[in-house]
Amino acid sequence: MEPIGRRRWAIAEGYIPGRSMVGADETLISHETACLLNAGDRTAHVTITLYFADRDPAGPYRLEVPPGRTRHVRFNDLEDPEPVPRDTDYASVIESDVPVVLQHTRMDTRAAEIALLSTIAYSEP
């Protein structure tokens, strides 16, 4: 199959609430997720760099997506080189050495009425 996707993506809007009202169930904790699809035949080596309004960027966070696979990466789980701050606005640039498709998802459980949003990120050809 011919690779689909792009090598560079941007998510201009990012925010992880510092609290969740739904409980301790990890699946219902407020989070941001980068959903990556590698439909090609080579492993994707991916970096994520975070940008902030009032400090230097964080990253790169490094991960891999095997060929013919998907990987959902919670920003809450990114720890190296530093944890992603909570209650802080940020943006992210995701770069890959092979084309991938990226979808951004947020779950906000600060209220009993759970909010979920999802969008395709901006990409460059």
TIROLO-618332 format. One line per 3 residues: their letters; for each residue x, y, z of C-alpha. Coordinates in nm, 4 decimals. Each point is the difference from the previous one (the first is absolute). Layout:
<nodes>
a) X:Y:Z; ...
</nodes>
This chain:
<nodes>
mep) 0.0000:0.0000:0.0000; 0.1239:0.3511:-0.0773; 0.0570:0.1939:0.3231
igr) -0.2748:0.2392:0.1041; 0.0270:0.2998:0.2276; 0.2565:0.2714:0.0588
rrw) 0.3308:0.0331:0.1811; -0.0732:0.3211:0.1924; -0.3121:0.0845:0.1977
aia) -0.1030:0.2773:0.2387; -0.2627:0.0137:0.2734; -0.0401:0.3667:0.0883
egy) -0.2206:-0.0646:0.3031; 0.1020:-0.2127:0.2957; -0.1029:-0.0088:0.3644
ipg) -0.0142:-0.2730:0.2643; -0.2267:0.0860:0.2939; 0.1640:-0.0499:0.3365
rsm) -0.3008:-0.1806:0.1464; -0.2736:-0.2425:-0.0979; -0.3337:-0.0365:0.1755
vga) -0.0891:-0.3381:-0.1394; 0.2165:-0.2106:0.2304; 0.3213:-0.1917:0.0049
det) -0.0784:-0.2180:-0.3050; 0.2944:0.0775:-0.2315; -0.2185:-0.0229:-0.3106
lis) -0.2052:0.2944:0.1278; 0.2829:0.2292:0.1112; 0.0181:0.3249:-0.1995
het) 0.2581:-0.0387:-0.2751; 0.1324:0.1004:-0.3417; 0.0864:-0.2694:-0.2532
acl) 0.1868:-0.0092:-0.3297; -0.1452:-0.2862:-0.2040; 0.2612:-0.1048:-0.2573
lna) -0.0556:-0.2327:-0.2970; 0.2983:-0.1474:-0.1827; -0.1498:-0.1729:-0.3041
gdr) 0.3427:-0.0358:-0.1625; 0.2516:-0.2831:0.0046; 0.2729:0.1678:0.2103
tah) 0.0095:0.0883:0.3702; -0.0827:0.3664:0.0629; 0.2447:0.1786:0.2311
vti) -0.2048:0.2846:0.1450; 0.0939:0.3052:0.2068; -0.2353:0.2329:0.1860
tly) 0.1066:0.3519:0.0978; -0.2200:0.2146:0.2255; -0.0208:0.3805:-0.0203
fad) -0.1191:0.2329:0.2753; -0.0959:0.3676:0.0326; 0.2451:0.0781:0.2788
rdp) 0.2905:-0.2444:-0.0119; 0.2350:-0.1854:-0.2308; -0.1248:-0.3077:-0.1894
agp) 0.0027:-0.3465:0.1568; 0.1202:-0.3098:-0.1790; 0.0591:-0.1678:-0.2149
yrl) -0.2036:-0.2922:0.1285; 0.0925:-0.3071:-0.2081; -0.2148:-0.2962:-0.0953
evp) -0.0455:-0.2586:-0.2722; -0.3004:-0.1260:-0.1930; 0.0578:-0.3400:-0.1638
pgr) -0.0947:-0.0476:-0.3667; -0.3663:-0.0773:-0.0616; -0.0944:0.1065:0.3534
trh) -0.1628:0.2768:0.2000; 0.1193:0.1484:0.3246; -0.1974:0.2241:0.2338
vrf) 0.2350:0.2104:0.2108; -0.1409:0.1768:0.3046; 0.1852:0.3227:0.0625
ndl) -0.0652:-0.0687:0.3711; 0.2380:-0.2955:-0.0286; 0.2884:0.1905:-0.1618
edp) 0.2737:0.0212:0.2642; 0.3352:0.0215:-0.1812; 0.1555:0.2557:-0.0171
epv) -0.2614:0.1459:0.2431; -0.3671:-0.0543:0.0920; -0.2524:0.2024:-0.1987
prd) -0.1277:0.2716:0.2364; -0.3650:0.0004:0.1092; -0.2232:0.3089:-0.0076
tdy) 0.2320:0.1555:-0.2598; -0.0741:0.1003:-0.3589; 0.2376:-0.1493:-0.2571
asv) 0.0289:-0.0870:-0.3675; 0.1843:-0.2916:-0.1550; 0.1897:-0.0874:-0.3152
ies) 0.0204:-0.3677:-0.0896; 0.2621:-0.1119:-0.2509; 0.0572:-0.3427:-0.1517
dvp) 0.2637:-0.1417:-0.2314; -0.2733:-0.1763:-0.2026; -0.3535:0.1200:-0.0829
vvl) -0.2585:-0.0525:0.2745; -0.3559:0.1184:0.0610; -0.0647:0.1911:0.3225
qht) -0.3250:0.0592:0.1827; -0.0210:0.2019:0.3232; -0.2445:-0.0935:0.2769
rmd) -0.0777:0.1595:0.3353; -0.2108:-0.1343:0.2834; -0.0968:0.2575:0.2623
tra) -0.1556:-0.1504:0.3117; 0.0146:0.3008:0.2318; -0.3814:-0.0145:0.0166
aei) -0.2344:-0.2956:0.0293; -0.1029:0.0616:-0.3618; 0.3006:-0.1404:-0.1849
all) 0.1196:0.2004:-0.3010; 0.1839:-0.1688:-0.2868; 0.1344:0.1726:-0.3088
sti) 0.1997:-0.1265:-0.2913; 0.1494:0.1608:-0.3084; 0.2531:-0.0643:-0.2723
ays) 0.3123:0.2079:0.0611; 0.1471:0.2481:-0.2490; 0.2617:-0.1549:-0.2276
ep) 0.2560:0.1223:-0.2477; 0.0520:-0.1725:-0.3367
</nodes>
